[in-house]
């Protein structure tokens, strides 16, 4: 038997026993070591701020957004058994899996990714968010020596910041939480609060930023992004607002500045890159970066799996004190 985290209703957590079968021909069985809470999508689900009629988008999820629901998608563990048709993964391998928080589980090999032997589990658990952040940089079509403003320095925002710096851009990070601003500075950005937006014009000679990335999940930040970019500037939105309404002023800087607002969602890749990039290449690139970026240090709270309810309460009520919250397993 295994134990899994379920949300029976908004802002409630239950640990439920589940039977784990032997893996089928194309499946593997995994014993979890660490799993990461999503501070964006998963917190919306926990709070009940997602359209109850929206379909679940991973076969490992269960229930529905109208509750109860089993949710999560960032688990790292050891393979304990493999199906007859599995060749690329062996027992004992460390894998990242798109699976909810659960002590042990069987998952399709297509939803798991073997990690390099020397990968630390608490770095590998960032692979899904790193894949998302890498996709943001592909959608942004970055150019060296540009100035980018990144709104939100949660995990995805901090990963985007690091990737943009790695690509040769100057990055201004906008974040109200001191702990995240401090980490942003460590990652090479000029970190400011939302009330210090004049810094963007000062650093660009009054022109405005070439690129803005909205990764805060705060609908108000999207208007700030519109106001911060230069003529012909690009705005990439990787936040999922759930059922939050977004009100924008599109009559001034947006219209006359010929700005572009684009959604970046990890389920797809810029069609212009299709001849050269697919999801497999993107995931391989993200995997190669696991040893090159500041990752494990982003974990501010390690909470035992059996105390999962405390982890979600922390994320719900005191998120500004955290960067990444993870569940640890015996």
C-alpha positions in Angstrom: 0.0 0.0 0.0 1.0 3.6 -0.7 -0.1 6.9 0.8 -1.2 9.9 -1.4 -2.1 13.5 -0.8 -5.7 14.5 -1.7 -7.6 17.7 -1.4 -11.2 16.7 -0.3 -12.3 20.4 -0.5 -10.7 23.8 -0.7 -7.9 24.4 1.8 -8.0 20.8 3.2 -5.5 17.9 2.9 -6.1 14.2 3.4 -3.6 11.4 3.3 -5.3 8.4 1.6 -4.1 4.8 1.3 -3.9 3.5 -2.3 -3.0 0.1 -3.6 0.0 0.0 -5.9 -0.1 -2.7 -8.6 2.8 -4.3 -10.4 3.9 -2.2 -13.4 2.5 -3.0 -16.8 4.8 -3.6 -19.8 5.4 0.1 -20.4 5.3 1.2 -16.8 7.7 1.6 -13.9 7.2 1.6 -10.1 8.8 4.4 -8.2 9.5 5.0 -4.5 9.4 8.7 -3.8 12.3 10.6 -2.2 11.2 14.2 -2.5 8.4 16.1 -4.2 7.9 19.8 -4.8 4.8 21.8 -4.2 3.9 24.1 -7.1 3.5 27.6 -5.7 1.5 28.7 -8.7 -0.8 26.1 -10.2 -1.0 23.8 -7.2 -1.8 26.6 -4.8 -4.7 27.6 -7.0 -6.0 24.1 -7.0 -5.6 23.8 -3.2 -7.5 27.1 -2.7 -10.3 26.0 -5.1 -9.5 28.9 -7.5 -9.7 26.8 -10.7 -12.8 26.3 -12.9 -14.4 23.1 -11.6 -15.3 22.0 -15.1 -11.7 22.3 -16.5 -10.3 18.9 -17.5 -7.3 17.4 -15.7 -4.3 17.4 -18.1 -2.2 14.5 -16.7 -3.3 10.9 -16.5 -1.6 10.6 -13.1 -4.0 13.2 -11.6 -7.3 11.9 -10.2 -10.7 13.4 -9.2 -11.5 16.8 -10.5 -11.1 20.5 -9.8 -14.5 20.5 -8.1 -13.0 18.2 -5.4 -11.9 15.8 -4.3 -8.7 16.0 -6.4 -5.2 14.4 -6.2 -2.8 16.9 -7.7 0.9 17.5 -8.1 3.5 17.0 -10.8 7.0 17.1 -9.5 8.3 13.9 -7.9 11.8 12.4 -7.7 12.3 8.8 -6.6 14.1 5.5 -7.2 12.8 2.9 -9.6 11.9 -0.3 -7.8 10.5 -2.3 -10.7 10.2 -2.0 -14.5 7.8 -3.4 -17.0 8.8 -6.0 -19.6 9.1 -3.5 -22.4 11.2 -0.9 -20.6 14.7 -0.6 -21.8 15.9 2.9 -21.0 15.3 2.7 -17.2 16.5 0.1 -14.7 15.8 -0.7 -11.1 17.7 1.7 -8.8 17.7 4.5 -11.3 16.8 8.0 -10.1 13.9 9.5 -12.0 11.8 12.6 -12.2 8.1 11.8 -12.7 5.0 13.9 -13.4 3.1 12.5 -10.5 1.2 13.8 -7.5 2.6 13.5 -4.0 2.6 9.8 -3.1 5.0 7.5 -1.3 5.1 4.9 -4.0 3.4 4.7 -7.4 3.3 3.1 -10.8 3.6 5.5 -13.7 3.9 5.2 -17.5 7.6 5.4 -18.5 6.5 8.3 -20.9 5.8 10.4 -17.8 9.1 9.7 -16.1 12.6 11.0 -17.0 15.8 9.3 -16.0 18.1 11.7 -14.2 21.9 11.5 -14.5 23.5 9.3 -11.8 25.1 12.2 -10.0 22.0 14.3 -9.8 20.9 15.3 -6.3 17.2 14.5 -5.7 16.6 18.0 -4.3 18.0 19.5 -7.6 16.2 17.1 -9.8 12.8 18.0 -8.3 13.0 21.3 -10.2 13.0 19.7 -13.6 9.4 20.5 -14.4 9.7 24.1 -13.5 13.1 24.3 -15.3 11.4 22.9 -18.4 8.7 25.6 -18.1 11.3 28.3 -17.6 13.3 27.1 -20.6 10.2 27.3 -22.7 9.7 30.9 -21.6 13.1 31.8 -23.0 12.2 30.0 -26.3 9.0 32.0 -26.5 10.7 35.2 -25.7 13.2 34.9 -28.6 15.8 36.5 -26.5 18.8 38.5 -27.9 22.1 39.3 -26.2 22.4 42.7 -24.5 18.7 43.2 -24.2 17.1 44.3 -20.9 14.4 42.1 -19.4 12.0 42.7 -16.5 10.8 39.6 -14.7 7.8 40.0 -12.5 7.8 37.5 -9.7 10.7 35.7 -8.2 9.1 32.5 -7.1 10.7 29.3 -8.5 9.7 29.8 -12.1 10.7 33.5 -12.0 14.1 32.8 -10.5 14.7 30.1 -13.1 13.7 32.5 -15.9 16.0 35.1 -14.3 19.0 32.7 -14.3 18.3 31.5 -17.9 18.0 35.1 -19.2 21.3 36.1 -17.5 22.9 33.0 -18.9 21.8 34.2 -22.4 23.4 37.6 -22.0 20.5 39.8 -21.0 20.4 42.3 -18.2 17.6 41.4 -15.8 15.5 43.6 -13.5 13.5 41.4 -11.1 10.3 42.8 -9.5 9.4 41.1 -6.3 7.8 42.3 -3.1 9.1 39.5 -0.8 12.6 40.3 0.7 13.7 36.6 0.8 13.0 36.3 -2.9 14.7 39.6 -3.8 17.8 38.5 -2.0 17.9 35.2 -4.0 17.3 37.1 -7.2 20.3 39.3 -6.5 22.3 36.2 -6.0 21.1 35.0 -9.4 22.5 38.1 -11.1 19.5 40.4 -11.3 18.9 43.9 -10.2 16.1 43.3 -7.7 13.5 45.9 -7.0 10.0 46.1 -5.4 6.8 46.8 -7.4 6.9 50.5 -6.2 10.4 51.1 -7.7 9.5 50.7 -11.4 11.2 54.0 -12.3 14.4 52.0 -12.1 13.5 50.3 -15.4 13.4 53.6 -17.3 16.6 54.8 -15.5 18.5 51.7 -16.5 17.4 51.9 -20.1 17.9 55.6 -20.8 14.2 56.2 -20.7 13.5 53.7 -23.5 11.9 50.9 -21.4 12.7 47.2 -21.3 12.9 45.1 -24.5 11.2 42.2 -22.8 8.9 41.6 -19.8 8.1 38.2 -18.3 5.1 38.0 -16.0 5.7 35.1 -13.7 4.1 36.4 -10.5 0.6 35.1 -10.8 -0.6 38.6 -9.8 -3.0 40.0 -12.5 -1.9 43.6 -11.5 1.7 42.8 -12.6 0.6 42.3 -16.2 -0.3 46.0 -16.4 3.0 46.9 -14.9 4.7 44.8 -17.6 2.8 46.7 -20.4 3.9 50.0 -18.9 7.5 48.9 -18.5 8.5 47.9 -22.0 9.7 49.9 -24.9 8.1 50.5 -28.3 7.7 47.1 -30.1 8.4 45.4 -26.7 7.5 41.8 -26.0 5.5 40.6 -23.0 5.5 36.9 -22.1 2.9 35.6 -19.6 3.7 32.3 -18.0 1.4 32.9 -15.0 -1.8 30.9 -14.8 -4.4 33.1 -13.2 -7.1 30.5 -12.7 -10.4 32.2 -12.2 -8.8 35.6 -11.3 -10.1 38.4 -13.6 -7.5 40.6 -15.3 -8.3 44.2 -16.1 -5.9 46.0 -18.4 -5.5 49.5 -19.9 -4.8 48.9 -23.5 -5.5 52.4 -24.8 -2.1 54.0 -24.2 1.4 52.4 -24.2 0.1 49.1 -25.4 -1.7 50.4 -28.6 0.8 53.1 -29.6 3.8 51.1 -28.7 2.7 48.1 -30.9 3.4 45.7 -28.0 3.1 42.0 -28.2 1.6 39.9 -25.3 2.1 36.2 -25.6 1.2 33.3 -23.4 3.9 30.7 -22.7 2.7 27.3 -21.6 4.9 24.3 -21.3 2.5 22.0 -23.2 3.6 23.6 -26.6 6.6 25.0 -28.3 6.9 28.1 -30.6 5.9 26.8 -34.1 8.7 28.8 -35.6 11.1 26.4 -33.8 9.4 23.2 -34.9 12.0 22.2 -37.5 14.6 22.2 -34.8 13.0 21.9 -31.4 10.5 19.5 -29.8 9.6 18.6 -26.2 12.3 15.9 -26.1 15.1 18.3 -27.0 13.8 20.9 -24.6 13.6 18.4 -21.7 17.1 17.2 -22.5 18.4 20.8 -22.5 16.7 21.4 -19.1 18.2 18.2 -17.7 21.7 19.4 -18.8 21.2 22.6 -16.8 20.5 20.8 -13.5 24.1 21.1 -12.5 24.6 24.6 -13.8 22.0 26.7 -12.0 21.2 27.6 -8.4 18.5 25.0 -7.6 18.8 23.2 -4.3 19.4 26.5 -2.5 15.9 27.6 -3.6 14.4 25.1 -1.2 13.5 27.1 2.0 11.3 24.4 3.7 11.7 20.7 3.8 8.6 19.1 5.4 8.0 15.4 6.0 5.3 13.9 3.8 3.1 12.9 6.8 2.9 16.7 7.6 1.8 17.7 4.1 -1.1 19.7 5.6 1.4 22.0 7.3 3.2 22.5 4.0 0.0 23.7 2.2 -1.0 25.9 5.1 2.4 27.6 4.9 2.1 28.0 1.2 -1.4 29.4 1.5 -0.9 31.8 4.4 2.8 32.7 4.5 4.1 32.2 0.9 6.2 35.4 1.1 8.4 33.5 3.7 9.1 30.8 1.2 10.7 30.1 -2.2 10.3 26.4 -2.7 8.5 24.0 -0.3 9.2 20.3 -0.7 7.9 17.1 0.9 10.5 14.6 2.0 9.9 10.8 2.3 11.6 8.2 4.4 
